[in-house]
């Protein structure tokens, strides 16, 4: 049951009821801290976002990615249905939008990443029209499949912004699936597929980058346009405007289909707070996940400064580290939990094909299975489609995996 957030004190106060916040709360409750944990989260809905790629490709309905937030709050944790407005870490306090002022012994900031739709001129109000689509919200994800299946010919353009994003491989995954869909529908020979990416490379880990470039070559996709950032959409004339970051000049690309990955960044209420670093992320030690200035503040997941890819797999490894260190901090012991930057990106390269990228801070492969994960495999596709969602709902969010 959600509460109204009346001013109160909590041993563990968690900001955010997404993947990171629920995982930490569940682990704390399982570690004997029931009745000591509160989660601040305004949304009534919770989404398993990694499946939105497959929803956008027509593989499954979006409803399978949705749960009610109240059904995921761990037993023994209080749900405060409100949003954080500001932090007062020197006073161990958080002020909520509703006006309540909460105090804490320990604070965990797990507020996720902010999707900045309005940062692209002409995008707002045009998703779902003129071939414009995006997988990046529950409300828009179905527009992607609508655009793919109605595509007849011309330029299909896929974008990746020059900002950190959740799951760095997602913008190109839907491109590979669209290529397969066009082939199945008999329109591929009339399509030119373009990938505009704000980064200088297709993927940061060399092994997987090489594999992806081979996929692009095999599929006949145009060579990637590196360091090109989408800034404007002219919906009426079906033109996408990019900034060439090397030449500092405008590039206009015509489109018949445009899949937009919007720019993303730290939530505004963190960016303007004492907890944020110069870039606006919660400033934490990359191994312990403890704040660099406030010893009773921890952060994990997409809103943190942890220098790794922002994925659910990273959170699955971060959550036990944060809980171990929180419990050590309660007793005054040293923090022996160390996060090595592990993350994973299941790179879907077509229907029934996936490259499972796993790596850490060193940007070297750290693979789980006894075979070369740089190769496309049906087994890894099935892992993503069936096994990982089950692990998420019934393991990770229960504090078991």
C-alpha positions as CSV (number, residue, x, y, z in Angstrom):
1,X,0.0,0.0,0.0
2,X,1.3,3.4,-0.9
3,X,1.6,6.1,1.7
4,X,1.3,9.9,1.2
5,X,4.8,10.7,2.2
6,X,4.1,12.5,5.5
7,X,7.3,13.8,7.0
8,X,9.0,10.9,8.7
9,X,12.4,9.2,9.4
10,X,13.7,6.0,7.8
11,X,16.9,4.0,8.3
12,X,17.1,3.3,4.5
13,X,15.5,5.8,2.2
14,X,15.5,4.8,-1.5
15,X,14.8,7.3,-4.2
16,X,13.4,5.5,-7.2
17,X,11.3,2.3,-7.6
18,X,12.7,1.1,-10.9
19,X,15.0,-1.8,-11.4
20,X,17.7,-0.5,-9.1
21,X,15.5,0.8,-6.3
22,X,13.3,-2.4,-6.1
23,X,16.4,-4.7,-6.2
24,X,18.1,-2.9,-3.3
25,X,14.9,-2.7,-1.3
26,X,14.3,-6.4,-1.8
27,X,17.8,-7.4,-0.8
28,X,17.7,-5.2,2.3
29,X,14.4,-6.7,3.4
30,X,15.8,-10.2,2.9
31,X,18.8,-9.2,5.0
32,X,16.6,-8.6,8.0
33,X,15.8,-4.9,7.5
34,X,12.0,-5.2,7.0
35,X,10.2,-2.2,8.4
36,X,13.4,-0.1,8.0
37,X,13.1,0.6,4.2
38,X,11.1,3.2,2.3
39,X,10.9,3.7,-1.5
40,X,10.0,7.0,-3.0
41,X,8.4,6.4,-6.4
42,X,5.6,8.4,-8.1
43,X,4.7,5.9,-10.9
44,X,1.9,3.3,-10.6
45,X,3.5,1.3,-13.4
46,X,6.8,-0.6,-13.8
47,X,8.2,-1.7,-17.2
48,X,10.7,-4.3,-18.3
49,X,12.2,-2.0,-20.9
50,X,14.8,-4.4,-22.5
51,X,11.9,-6.1,-24.3
52,X,10.8,-2.9,-26.0
53,X,13.2,-3.7,-28.8
54,X,11.2,-6.9,-29.6
55,X,7.9,-5.1,-29.1
56,X,9.0,-2.5,-31.7
57,X,9.9,-5.4,-34.0
58,X,6.5,-7.0,-33.8
59,X,7.7,-10.0,-31.8
60,X,5.5,-9.6,-28.8
61,X,2.8,-7.2,-27.4
62,X,3.9,-4.4,-25.2
63,X,1.6,-5.6,-22.3
64,X,4.1,-8.3,-21.4
65,X,6.6,-5.6,-20.3
66,X,4.2,-4.1,-17.8
67,X,3.5,-4.7,-14.1
68,X,1.8,-2.7,-11.4
69,X,4.3,-0.9,-9.1
70,X,2.4,-1.9,-6.0
71,X,2.8,-5.6,-6.9
72,X,6.6,-5.2,-6.9
73,X,7.2,-3.4,-3.6
74,X,9.0,-5.9,-1.4
75,X,7.2,-7.1,1.7
76,X,8.5,-5.0,4.6
77,X,9.2,-1.9,2.6
78,X,7.1,1.2,2.6
79,X,6.1,2.8,-0.7
80,X,5.9,6.6,-0.6
81,X,4.0,7.6,-3.8
82,X,5.7,10.9,-4.5
83,X,8.7,12.3,-6.2
84,X,11.9,13.7,-4.8
85,X,12.2,17.5,-5.4
86,X,15.5,18.4,-3.6
87,X,18.2,16.9,-1.4
88,X,19.7,18.3,1.8
89,X,22.5,15.8,2.4
90,X,24.1,17.9,5.1
91,X,20.9,17.5,7.1
92,X,20.2,13.9,6.0
93,X,16.9,15.0,4.4
94,X,15.0,14.8,1.1
95,X,12.1,17.2,0.3
96,X,9.3,15.7,-1.8
97,X,7.3,17.4,-4.5
98,X,4.2,17.0,-2.3
99,X,5.9,19.0,0.4
100,X,6.9,16.3,2.9
101,X,10.4,16.3,4.3
102,X,11.9,12.9,4.9
103,X,15.0,12.2,7.0
104,X,17.2,9.2,6.8
105,X,20.2,7.3,8.2
106,X,21.2,6.1,4.8
107,X,20.1,7.3,1.4
108,X,20.1,5.3,-1.9
109,X,19.6,7.3,-5.1
110,X,18.3,5.1,-7.9
111,X,16.2,7.5,-9.9
112,X,17.1,6.3,-13.4
113,X,17.8,8.4,-16.4
114,X,15.8,11.3,-17.9
115,X,14.6,11.0,-21.5
116,X,14.8,14.4,-23.0
117,X,12.2,14.3,-25.8
118,X,12.0,18.1,-26.1
119,X,15.7,18.4,-26.9
120,X,15.0,17.4,-30.5
121,X,13.2,20.2,-32.3
122,X,10.1,19.0,-34.1
123,X,10.0,15.6,-32.4
124,X,7.2,16.2,-29.8
125,X,3.8,15.6,-31.2
126,X,5.1,13.9,-34.3
127,X,5.9,10.3,-33.1
128,X,3.5,8.0,-34.9
129,X,3.2,10.2,-37.9
130,X,5.2,10.6,-41.2
131,X,7.2,7.5,-40.5
132,X,8.6,8.8,-37.2
133,X,8.8,6.3,-34.4
134,X,10.6,5.4,-31.1
135,X,11.0,2.4,-28.8
136,X,11.9,4.6,-25.9
137,X,8.5,4.7,-24.0
138,X,5.6,2.4,-23.4
139,X,3.3,4.9,-25.1
140,X,5.4,5.1,-28.3
141,X,6.9,1.6,-28.7
142,X,4.1,0.3,-30.9
143,X,4.7,3.1,-33.4
144,X,7.9,1.4,-34.4
145,X,6.2,-1.8,-35.6
146,X,3.6,0.3,-37.3
147,X,6.3,2.2,-39.2
148,X,8.3,-0.9,-40.1
149,X,5.4,-3.0,-41.4
150,X,4.0,0.0,-43.4
151,X,7.4,0.8,-44.9
152,X,7.4,0.4,-48.7
153,X,10.6,1.9,-50.0
154,X,13.1,4.7,-49.5
155,X,15.4,5.8,-46.6
156,X,15.0,4.1,-43.2
157,X,17.1,6.1,-40.7
158,X,18.0,5.0,-37.2
159,X,19.6,7.4,-34.6
160,X,21.8,7.2,-31.6
161,X,22.4,10.5,-29.7
162,X,25.7,11.9,-28.5
163,X,24.7,11.4,-24.8
164,X,24.8,8.5,-22.4
165,X,21.7,6.3,-22.9
166,X,20.1,3.3,-21.4
167,X,21.4,0.2,-23.1
168,X,23.9,1.6,-25.6
169,X,23.3,-1.1,-28.2
170,X,19.5,-0.6,-28.4
171,X,19.4,2.0,-31.2
172,X,21.1,-0.4,-33.6
173,X,19.2,-3.5,-32.5
174,X,16.0,-2.3,-33.9
175,X,17.8,-1.4,-37.1
176,X,18.9,-5.0,-37.6
177,X,15.4,-6.3,-36.8
178,X,13.9,-3.8,-39.3
179,X,16.3,-5.1,-42.0
180,X,15.0,-8.6,-41.3
181,X,11.4,-7.4,-41.4
182,X,11.9,-5.7,-44.7
183,X,13.3,-8.9,-46.2
184,X,10.4,-10.9,-44.9
185,X,8.0,-8.4,-46.4
186,X,9.8,-8.1,-49.7
187,X,10.7,-4.5,-49.4
188,X,14.4,-4.7,-48.5
189,X,15.7,-4.2,-52.1
190,X,13.9,-0.9,-52.2
191,X,15.3,0.3,-48.9
192,X,18.4,2.2,-47.9
193,X,19.2,1.8,-44.2
194,X,21.2,4.5,-42.4
195,X,22.6,4.6,-38.9
196,X,23.5,8.0,-37.5
197,X,25.4,7.7,-34.2
198,X,26.8,10.5,-32.0
199,X,29.7,8.2,-30.9
200,X,33.0,7.7,-32.7
201,X,32.6,3.9,-32.8
202,X,29.8,1.4,-33.3
203,X,30.5,-0.2,-29.9
204,X,33.1,0.5,-27.2
205,X,34.4,-3.1,-26.9
206,X,36.5,-3.9,-29.9
207,X,35.6,-7.6,-30.2
208,X,31.8,-6.8,-30.4
209,X,32.4,-3.7,-32.6
210,X,34.1,-5.9,-35.2
211,X,31.2,-8.4,-35.1
212,X,28.6,-5.7,-35.5
213,X,30.4,-4.1,-38.4
214,X,30.4,-7.5,-40.1
215,X,26.6,-7.7,-39.5
216,X,26.2,-4.3,-41.1
217,X,28.3,-5.3,-44.1
218,X,26.4,-8.6,-44.5
219,X,23.0,-6.9,-44.4
220,X,24.0,-4.2,-46.9
221,X,23.3,-1.4,-44.4
222,X,25.0,1.9,-45.3
223,X,28.3,2.5,-43.5
224,X,27.6,4.2,-40.2
225,X,27.6,8.0,-39.9
226,X,29.8,8.5,-36.8
227,X,29.7,11.6,-34.6
228,X,26.4,12.8,-36.1
229,X,23.8,14.0,-33.5
230,X,20.1,14.4,-34.3
231,X,19.0,18.0,-33.5
232,X,15.8,18.6,-35.5
233,X,13.1,16.8,-37.4
234,X,11.2,18.5,-40.2
235,X,8.2,16.2,-40.2
236,X,6.3,17.8,-43.1
237,X,9.2,17.4,-45.5
238,X,10.5,14.2,-43.8
239,X,13.9,15.6,-43.1
240,X,16.2,14.7,-40.2
241,X,18.8,17.4,-39.3
242,X,22.0,16.2,-37.8
243,X,25.0,18.0,-36.4
244,X,28.3,16.7,-37.7
245,X,30.3,16.9,-34.5
246,X,33.7,16.8,-36.3
247,X,33.0,19.4,-38.9
248,X,30.5,21.4,-36.8
249,X,28.1,21.7,-39.7
250,X,24.5,20.7,-40.4
251,X,23.7,17.5,-42.3
252,X,20.2,16.9,-43.7
253,X,19.0,13.4,-44.3
254,X,15.7,12.6,-46.0
255,X,13.7,9.7,-44.5
256,X,10.7,7.6,-45.1
257,X,11.1,5.9,-41.7
258,X,12.9,7.5,-38.8
259,X,13.5,5.7,-35.5
260,X,14.6,8.2,-32.9
261,X,16.6,7.4,-29.8
262,X,16.1,10.6,-27.8
263,X,19.0,12.2,-25.9
264,X,19.1,11.3,-22.2
265,X,20.8,12.6,-19.1
266,X,20.6,12.8,-15.3
267,X,17.3,13.8,-13.8
268,X,17.0,17.6,-13.3
269,X,16.4,17.3,-9.5
270,X,19.8,15.5,-9.2
271,X,21.6,17.7,-11.6
272,X,20.8,20.8,-9.5
273,X,21.5,19.1,-6.2
274,X,24.6,18.8,-4.0
275,X,24.8,15.1,-4.9
276,X,25.5,15.7,-8.6
277,X,28.9,15.9,-10.2
278,X,29.8,18.4,-13.0
279,X,27.9,16.4,-15.5
280,X,24.9,16.0,-13.2
281,X,25.2,12.3,-12.2
282,X,25.2,11.2,-8.6
283,X,28.9,11.4,-7.8
284,X,30.0,8.0,-6.4
285,X,33.1,5.9,-6.0
286,X,33.2,3.5,-8.9
287,X,33.9,0.5,-6.7
288,X,31.9,1.0,-3.5
289,X,29.0,3.1,-5.0
290,X,29.3,5.4,-2.0
291,X,29.1,9.1,-2.6
292,X,32.4,10.9,-2.8
293,X,31.3,13.6,-0.3
294,X,28.5,12.2,1.8
295,X,29.4,8.9,3.5
296,X,25.8,7.8,4.1
297,X,24.7,8.3,0.5
298,X,24.9,5.6,-2.1
299,X,23.8,5.4,-5.7
300,X,23.5,2.8,-8.5
301,X,22.0,2.4,-11.9
302,X,21.4,4.9,-14.6
303,X,21.5,8.1,-12.4
304,X,24.9,7.3,-10.9
305,X,28.3,8.4,-12.2
306,X,29.5,4.7,-12.4
307,X,31.5,4.7,-15.7
308,X,29.9,1.7,-17.3
309,X,27.0,1.0,-19.7
310,X,23.6,1.8,-18.2
311,X,21.9,-1.6,-18.4
312,X,19.7,-3.8,-16.2
313,X,22.6,-6.3,-16.1
314,X,24.9,-3.7,-14.6
315,X,22.2,-3.0,-11.9
316,X,22.0,-6.7,-11.2
317,X,25.7,-6.7,-10.2
318,X,25.6,-3.3,-8.5
319,X,22.7,-4.0,-6.2
320,X,24.3,-6.7,-4.0
321,X,27.4,-4.5,-3.7
322,X,25.4,-1.5,-2.5
323,X,23.5,-3.6,0.0
324,X,26.7,-5.3,1.3
325,X,28.2,-1.9,1.8
326,X,25.1,-0.4,3.3
327,X,25.0,-3.1,5.9
328,X,28.7,-2.7,6.6
329,X,28.2,1.1,7.0
330,X,25.4,0.5,9.6
331,X,27.9,-1.2,11.8
332,X,30.8,1.1,11.1
333,X,32.7,-1.6,9.3
334,X,34.9,-1.0,6.2
335,X,33.2,-1.3,2.8
336,X,34.5,-4.5,1.2
337,X,32.0,-4.7,-1.6
338,X,33.7,-3.8,-4.9
339,X,32.0,-3.4,-8.2
340,X,34.2,-4.1,-11.2
341,X,32.0,-2.3,-13.8
342,X,30.4,-5.5,-15.2
343,X,27.6,-4.9,-17.6
344,X,26.0,-6.8,-20.4
345,X,24.3,-5.8,-23.7
346,X,22.3,-8.5,-25.5
347,X,22.8,-7.3,-29.1
348,X,19.9,-8.5,-31.2
349,X,21.1,-8.7,-34.8
350,X,17.9,-10.2,-36.4
351,X,15.0,-12.4,-35.7
352,X,16.5,-15.4,-33.8
353,X,20.1,-13.9,-33.7
354,X,21.9,-12.3,-30.9
355,X,25.5,-11.4,-29.8
356,X,25.8,-11.4,-26.0
357,X,28.2,-8.7,-25.1
358,X,29.6,-8.8,-21.5
359,X,32.4,-6.6,-20.3
360,X,33.6,-4.5,-17.4
361,X,35.5,-1.3,-16.7
362,X,38.5,-2.5,-18.7
363,X,36.3,-2.8,-21.9
364,X,37.5,-6.4,-22.3
365,X,35.0,-9.3,-22.8
366,X,34.0,-11.0,-19.5
367,X,31.9,-13.8,-21.0
368,X,29.7,-16.2,-19.0
369,X,29.3,-19.1,-21.5
370,X,31.9,-21.6,-22.7
371,X,31.7,-20.4,-26.3
372,X,32.5,-17.3,-28.4
373,X,29.8,-14.8,-27.5
374,X,30.9,-12.6,-30.3
375,X,29.1,-14.8,-32.7
376,X,25.3,-14.5,-33.5
377,X,23.4,-17.3,-31.8
378,X,19.8,-18.4,-31.6
379,X,20.4,-19.7,-28.0
380,X,21.3,-16.2,-26.9
381,X,18.3,-14.7,-28.6
382,X,16.0,-17.2,-26.7
383,X,17.9,-16.2,-23.5
384,X,16.9,-12.6,-24.0
385,X,13.4,-13.3,-25.1
386,X,12.4,-15.8,-22.4
387,X,15.0,-16.4,-19.7
388,X,16.1,-12.8,-18.8
389,X,12.6,-11.5,-18.3
390,X,11.8,-14.4,-16.0
391,X,15.0,-13.8,-14.1
392,X,14.1,-10.1,-13.8
393,X,10.6,-10.4,-12.5
394,X,11.1,-13.5,-10.3
395,X,14.8,-13.2,-9.3
396,X,16.3,-9.7,-9.5
397,X,13.3,-7.8,-8.3
398,X,12.8,-10.3,-5.5
399,X,16.4,-9.9,-4.3
400,X,17.3,-13.5,-5.3
401,X,19.4,-13.0,-8.4
